[in-house]
Structures are given as C-alpha cells and as structure tokens.
C-alpha cells in the first residue's frame, strides 16, 4: 500500500510542478502589423502614380530564399 501512496503523491507532485511552470509563463502577445505607406510619385510626362511601400514584407520567416522579382 505504501507503493500506491508513493505513486499517487509522485503524480500529484509532478502535476503541481507542471502547473506552476505553466502558470508562471506569460503568453506571448503578437506584434502589431505594419501599416503600408502610400506615396505619390511623378513619372514620365508628369503623370502621377501611387506606390505602396511596406506591404511586401513576409508575414513569417521562410527557410528558402526567393529569386529577386523582375524589375
């Protein structure tokens, strides 16, 4: 019967340690997303064009590099 009680106490102790670690760990809050900026650029013959800056940033990291976009 001692072995049964030792097992029960051991399981409860393990659960208490796991609960204490989980309780003390704060969840990570997501970073605010960057807002793209729109610029007005004068092109050839004085024609105005809108250029969006900052919207091409990837939302997550990748393990492979991509080729440069065509110019």
GIGI-V566395 format. One record per residue. N is the residue number from 0. PSI is psi in radians with two decimals (999 if undefined). D_CENTER is the distance of its C-alpha to the mean C-alpha in Angstrom with 1 decimal. Layout:
{{N PSI D_CENTER} {N PSI D_CENTER}}
This chain:
{{0 -0.50 49.9} {1 -0.68 48.5} {2 -0.66 46.1} {3 -0.81 44.8} {4 -0.64 44.2} {5 -0.67 42.6} {6 -0.76 40.2} {7 -0.80 39.4} {8 -0.68 38.9} {9 -0.73 36.7} {10 -0.76 34.4} {11 -0.66 34.2} {12 -0.73 33.4} {13 -0.77 30.6} {14 -0.64 29.1} {15 -0.70 29.6} {16 -0.78 27.7} {17 -0.73 24.8} {18 -0.69 24.8} {19 -0.70 25.0} {20 -0.75 22.1} {21 -0.65 19.9} {22 -0.62 21.4} {23 -0.26 20.7} {24 2.03 17.0} {25 2.44 15.1} {26 2.56 12.0} {27 2.22 8.8} {28 2.46 8.6} {29 2.61 5.9} {30 2.56 7.1} {31 2.48 10.0} {32 2.50 10.3} {33 2.43 13.1} {34 2.22 16.4} {35 2.59 18.5} {36 2.40 21.9} {37 2.20 25.1} {38 2.56 27.9} {39 2.10 31.5} {40 2.37 33.1} {41 2.16 36.8} {42 -2.66 37.5} {43 2.55 40.9} {44 0.45 43.9} {45 0.23 42.0} {46 2.34 39.8} {47 2.42 36.6} {48 2.57 33.3} {49 2.29 29.9} {50 2.19 27.0} {51 2.17 23.4} {52 2.29 21.4} {53 0.05 17.6} {54 -0.13 16.8} {55 0.02 16.6} {56 2.33 13.4} {57 2.57 11.2} {58 -0.28 8.1} {59 2.82 7.0} {60 2.56 9.1} {61 2.82 12.4} {62 -0.18 15.2} {63 2.56 18.0} {64 2.58 19.2} {65 2.65 20.6} {66 2.74 24.0} {67 2.49 24.5} {68 2.63 25.1} {69 2.46 28.9} {70 999 30.2}}
